[in-house]
Amino acid sequence: MKTRTLTTIAAGALAALALVLAGCGNSGATASSPSTIFPQSSATGTLPALKAYLTSAQDILGQVSTTVGQLPGAVGGMSVKPDSTWQSSGSQLDSIAAQLGQEASALAALQPPSVLQPVQDAVVKGIQAAQSGVQKLGAKLQSGSAKASARKAQIQAQVDKYRSQLDGLAQQLKGALGGLTGQ
């Protein structure tokens, strides 16, 4: 009788554990609540989840690098003095800023291992700050409010500054990813 009772209790406990792990019976959870792909007890999570994160993060960083690579070309065709080429460059910078915003959002949506969360958060904030600067510069060029005293070289220097910042941010996260994987 004791064996049968222990078996029943064990089976009940396993069933309850299975329901908890499956998320059934949790009336406090909503369908939109984010789930983490990494268990709280581990700094790096499970191997498949870690690989998925690394792949996604590296893909997004590749997109950021491609977008950053477009910055010099956006202002390369500008005339020395303000004209329609400045407005065209402003439009291109605005488009690049929108891409950076999407990439920052995509990176922010990832659930990194807990050891990478601060690095990822800093990189996302840095991308968003650079995106804001690129967007403001683009709007300034598009509106024609850029004065003749703002020389092409100054504008290109600003773009180079944003490019350098974004490259540094991407390298920061890549370095952290490499440190996590031992590469």
C-alpha positions in Angstrom: 0.0 0.0 0.0 2.9 2.4 0.8 4.5 1.7 -2.5 1.2 2.4 -4.4 0.7 5.7 -2.5 4.3 6.8 -3.2 3.8 5.9 -6.9 0.6 7.9 -7.0 2.2 10.9 -5.3 5.2 10.7 -7.6 3.0 10.5 -10.7 0.9 13.4 -9.5 4.0 15.5 -8.8 5.4 14.7 -12.3 2.1 15.6 -13.9 2.0 18.9 -12.0 5.6 19.6 -13.0 4.8 18.9 -16.6 1.9 21.3 -16.5 4.1 24.0 -14.9 6.8 23.5 -17.5 4.3 23.6 -20.3 2.7 26.7 -18.9 -0.7 25.2 -18.4 -2.7 26.3 -15.4 -0.9 29.6 -15.1 -3.7 32.1 -15.1 -1.3 35.0 -14.4 0.4 34.6 -17.8 -0.8 36.4 -20.9 -0.2 35.4 -24.5 1.8 38.5 -25.0 4.1 38.2 -22.1 7.7 37.7 -23.3 9.4 34.5 -22.6 13.1 34.1 -22.2 14.9 31.4 -24.1 17.5 31.1 -21.3 16.8 29.6 -17.9 17.3 31.9 -15.0 19.7 29.5 -13.3 22.3 29.7 -16.1 24.4 32.6 -17.3 24.5 31.2 -20.8 21.4 29.1 -21.2 21.0 26.0 -23.2 23.2 25.3 -26.1 20.4 25.4 -28.8 19.1 28.7 -27.4 22.6 30.1 -27.2 23.2 29.2 -30.8 19.9 30.8 -31.9 20.8 34.0 -30.0 24.3 34.1 -31.4 23.0 33.6 -35.0 20.3 36.2 -34.6 22.6 38.8 -33.0 25.3 38.2 -35.6 22.8 38.6 -38.4 21.5 41.9 -37.0 25.1 43.1 -36.5 25.8 42.3 -40.1 22.7 44.3 -41.1 24.0 47.2 -39.0 27.4 47.0 -40.7 25.8 47.1 -44.1 23.7 50.1 -43.1 26.7 51.9 -41.6 28.6 51.2 -44.9 25.9 53.3 -46.7 26.6 56.5 -44.7 29.6 57.8 -46.7 27.8 57.3 -50.0 24.8 59.2 -48.7 26.8 62.4 -48.4 29.5 61.7 -51.0 27.6 63.3 -53.9 26.9 66.5 -52.1 27.9 69.8 -53.8 30.2 72.1 -52.0 27.4 74.6 -51.4 23.8 73.8 -50.4 21.6 72.8 -53.3 19.3 69.9 -54.3 22.2 67.4 -53.7 22.0 68.3 -50.0 18.3 67.5 -49.9 19.0 64.3 -51.7 21.7 63.4 -49.2 19.3 64.3 -46.4 16.7 61.9 -47.8 19.3 59.1 -48.0 20.4 59.8 -44.4 16.7 59.7 -43.3 16.3 56.3 -44.9 19.5 55.1 -43.2 18.3 56.4 -39.9 15.0 54.4 -40.3 17.0 51.2 -41.1 19.2 51.8 -38.0 16.0 52.2 -35.9 14.6 48.9 -37.2 17.9 47.2 -36.5 18.1 48.6 -33.0 14.6 47.4 -32.3 15.4 43.9 -33.7 18.5 43.7 -31.4 16.5 44.9 -28.4 13.9 42.2 -29.0 16.4 39.4 -28.6 16.7 37.7 -25.3 20.4 37.4 -24.6 22.1 35.3 -21.9 22.0 37.3 -18.6 25.8 38.0 -18.8 25.3 39.8 -22.2 22.2 41.8 -21.3 24.1 45.0 -20.1 26.3 44.9 -23.2 23.3 44.4 -25.5 21.4 47.2 -23.8 24.3 49.6 -24.2 24.7 48.7 -27.9 21.0 49.2 -28.5 21.1 52.6 -26.8 24.2 53.6 -28.8 22.6 52.6 -32.1 19.5 54.6 -31.1 21.6 57.6 -30.3 23.5 57.5 -33.5 20.2 56.9 -35.4 18.8 60.1 -33.8 21.9 62.1 -34.9 21.8 60.7 -38.4 18.0 61.5 -38.6 18.5 65.1 -37.3 21.3 65.7 -39.9 19.1 64.2 -42.6 16.2 66.4 -41.7 18.4 69.5 -41.6 19.7 68.8 -45.1 16.3 68.0 -46.4 14.7 71.1 -45.0 17.3 73.4 -46.5 18.1 74.8 -43.0 21.7 73.8 -43.4 23.6 77.0 -44.0 26.3 77.6 -46.5 28.7 77.9 -43.5 28.0 74.2 -42.8 30.6 72.9 -45.3 30.4 69.6 -47.0 33.5 68.5 -45.1 31.8 69.3 -41.8 28.8 67.2 -42.7 31.0 64.4 -43.9 32.9 64.6 -40.6 29.6 64.2 -38.7 28.7 61.2 -40.7 32.1 59.7 -40.2 31.7 60.2 -36.4 28.4 58.3 -36.5 29.9 55.6 -38.6 32.8 55.2 -36.1 30.5 55.1 -33.2 28.3 52.5 -34.8 31.3 50.4 -35.8 32.6 50.5 -32.3 29.2 49.5 -30.8 29.0 46.5 -33.2 32.6 45.5 -32.3 31.7 45.8 -28.6 28.9 43.3 -28.9 30.8 41.0 -31.3 33.7 41.0 -28.7 31.2 40.0 -26.0 29.7 37.3 -28.1 33.2 36.0 -28.9 34.1 36.0 -25.2 31.0 34.0 -24.5 31.8 31.4 -27.1 35.5 31.4 -26.6 36.3 32.8 -30.0 
